[in-house]
């Protein structure tokens, strides 16, 4: 696996762990439909949440909250 793919996978794992710690229930990871992909699909109570994870190796584009 290419290094940037490994970084992306690590970021998705961190995001899923964070969401789980906040009470979200992870339903799917890397869900595929034709040529579309959603990194994480989760439930927050009765709310369906679809998450696109962007992992960066530097802060040259700003802080994560930005």
Secondary structure, 3 states (H helix, E strand, C coil): CCHHHHHHHHHHHHHHHHHHHCCCEEEEEEEEECCEEEEEEEEECCEEEEECCCCCCCCCCCCCCC
